[in-house]
Amino acid sequence: MFIIGNFLSAVAVVFDYVLTIFMWLVVARAVLSWVNPDPYNPIVRFIYNATEPVLYRIRSKIPVNFGGMDISPIIVFLAIIFLQKFLVGSLLGLSAALMH
């Protein structure tokens, strides 16, 4: 069970890093929405391409445009925090239980 515990711990840590990186991409996307960036810049295109599928799904399901302000990034933040606390925490707890 030691190997499975280590595997679950590694999966939890990698998942936590991926969620944190995605959260920073959403922050960058929000900052870019305040300025008028060059749409042909490869970094800007990467940020938009990485975040738009998630933000579009939220915008299509929930009317999140209040007074001209898009709050879909806030919903994504809340979802990421939930996943980090619940899923990553559960995986780490399960891995700790399996290692003992």
N, C-alpha and C positions, 0 to 999 in steps of 0.2 A: 504494500500500500504506500510505501515511501515514495516510489517512482510516480505513482498517480498523484500524490500530494504535491510533489515538486512540479509536475506537469500543470496541475491546476493553478498553482501559485504563479508559474511563468505566464500562463494564459491570462490570468488576472492582471498582472503587471503590464503586459503588452497591450491588453485592452484598455487599461487606464491611460497609458501613453497615447494610444490612438485617439481616445476621447479628448484628451487634453490638447493634442495637436489640432483636432478638428474645432475645438472651442476657440483656439487662437485664430484659426482661419475665419471663423464666423466674426470674431472681433475685427479682424482686418477687413472683412467684407463690409461691416458696419461703418468703419472709418472711411473706407473708400466711397461709401454712399454719400458722405458729407462733402466730398470734393469731386471734381470732375477729372477722373484719371484718364489717361490715354487707353482706349479700349483695345489697342493693338499691342500693348505691352505684354510680354509673355507672363510676367508675374501676376498682373491684373487678370489676365485670361485664366490662369491656373486657379486663382482664388475664386473667381466667378464659376468656373466649371466644377470645382470641388464642392462648393456650397449650394449652388442653385438647385440641384435635385432635391435636397432635403427641404430647403426653404420653399420651393415651389409646391411640394406636397402639403406643407403646412398651410400655405396661402390658399391652396385649392380646397382644403377641407374646412378651414376656419376663417371667417372674415377678420383678419388681423390688422386691418388698415384703419386706425382710429385717427381722424383729423389729419390725414396725410402722413402719419407716422406708421411705419411698418414695424410691428412688434413680433414678427416671426422669429428674429434672432433671440428674443427673450425666451420664447417658448423652446427654442433649441437649447439654450443655456439650461433651462429647468430640466429638460429631458436628459441632457448630459450629466448634470449634477445627480439626478435620480439614478441613472445607470452607474455612475461612479460609486455612489454610496450603497445602492442595493446590490447590483450585480457583481461589481468588483469586490465589495465587502463580503458578499456571500461566498464567492469563489475562494477568497483568502481564508475565510473561516472554515470552509469545507476542507481546504488543503491542510490547514493547521490540524484539524481533527483527524485527518487521514495519516498525518505524519506521527501522531502519538500512539 
